[in-house]
């Protein structure tokens, strides 16, 4: 009997992708899903991959958001500060 994969796990090939690679593949998967000629089995496979790509992109964006820093100059010294998301809005 096969072990059921964790629903929240991301395949290794997707985990290794950059944001740009994953986003491009997600866009392509979306286009394939919107095609009228697609069969049910392919739809399910594409949807599962698109879901994993979406999760990976979201994780990469969250990570990038945490790494965003703002350069500020204070009394002639430049230092890094964490970006406060509330200040952006």
matplotlib code that plots the C-alpha trace (Angstrom):
import matplotlib.pyplot as plt

x = [0.0, 1.3, 1.9, -0.2, 1.8, 1.3, -1.2, 0.9, 4.2, 5.8, 7.6, 11.4, 11.4, 9.1, 11.0, 14.2, 12.6, 13.1, 10.0, 10.3, 10.5, 7.6, 5.4, 6.1, 5.1, 2.0, 0.9, 1.4, -0.5, -3.4, -3.5, -3.6, -6.4, -8.4, -8.2, -11.5, -9.9, -8.3, -9.5, -10.4, -7.2, -5.0, -7.1, -6.6, -2.9, -2.5, -4.6, -2.4, 0.8, -0.7, -1.6, 1.9, 3.4, 1.0, 2.1, 5.8, 5.4, 3.5, 6.3, 9.0, 7.1, 6.7, 10.4, 11.3, 8.9, 10.8, 14.1, 13.0, 15.1, 14.9, 18.1, 17.8, 20.3, 20.5, 23.1, 25.3, 25.2, 23.4, 21.9, 19.3, 15.9, 13.2, 10.4, 7.2, 4.3, 1.9, 4.1, 3.7, 0.0]
y = [0.0, 3.4, 6.0, 9.0, 12.2, 15.0, 17.4, 20.4, 19.1, 20.7, 18.4, 18.8, 20.1, 22.9, 23.7, 24.1, 26.8, 30.5, 32.7, 33.7, 30.1, 29.0, 31.9, 31.3, 27.7, 28.7, 31.0, 28.2, 25.8, 28.3, 28.6, 24.8, 24.6, 27.2, 25.2, 23.6, 20.4, 19.3, 15.9, 15.3, 13.4, 16.1, 18.8, 17.2, 16.7, 20.4, 21.7, 19.8, 21.1, 24.7, 24.5, 23.4, 26.2, 28.7, 27.6, 27.8, 31.3, 32.4, 31.0, 32.8, 36.1, 35.7, 35.1, 38.1, 40.3, 39.3, 40.2, 43.6, 46.3, 50.0, 52.1, 55.2, 57.9, 59.1, 61.6, 60.7, 57.0, 54.6, 51.6, 48.9, 48.7, 46.2, 47.5, 48.0, 46.8, 49.3, 52.2, 51.1, 51.3]
z = [0.0, -0.9, 1.7, 1.3, 0.7, 3.2, 1.7, 2.7, 1.3, -1.7, -4.3, -4.3, -7.9, -6.9, -3.6, -5.7, -7.9, -7.6, -7.3, -10.9, -12.1, -9.9, -10.9, -14.6, -14.3, -12.2, -15.0, -17.6, -15.4, -15.1, -18.9, -19.3, -16.7, -18.6, -21.8, -22.7, -24.2, -20.9, -19.5, -15.8, -14.9, -16.3, -14.6, -11.2, -11.8, -13.0, -10.1, -7.5, -9.1, -9.3, -5.6, -4.7, -6.9, -5.2, -1.7, -2.7, -4.2, -1.0, 1.2, -0.9, -0.7, 3.0, 3.4, 1.2, 3.2, 6.4, 4.7, 3.5, 5.0, 4.7, 4.4, 6.5, 7.2, 10.8, 11.7, 8.8, 9.5, 7.3, 9.1, 8.3, 9.8, 9.4, 7.3, 9.3, 7.0, 8.6, 7.5, 3.9, 3.9]

ax = plt.figure().add_subplot(projection="3d")
ax.plot(x, y, z, "-o")
ax.set_aspect("equal")
plt.show()
